[in-house]
């Protein structure tokens, strides 16, 4: 859905810069989750644990959320930098 919105609003080089900016923003959000800014990993875990129809399994913890956020953040920022150049 996001891809359709991006391709409908821009074209050519502008499209490339827009995609890179979105990836960069998502990358920064992933790193903020990894660095546990404002206790975000625990808050995310609590939201999933308390509001979902199924509880999280034994391997799901704030540490796992932080690790996944770090990996996704680094990958998204690397894709953003590669997209600009």
ABEGO torsion letter per residue (X at the ends): XAAAAAAAABBEAAAAAAAAAAAAAAAAAAAAAAAGBGGAAAAAAAAAAAABABBBBAABBAAAAAAAAAAAAAAAAAAAAAAAX
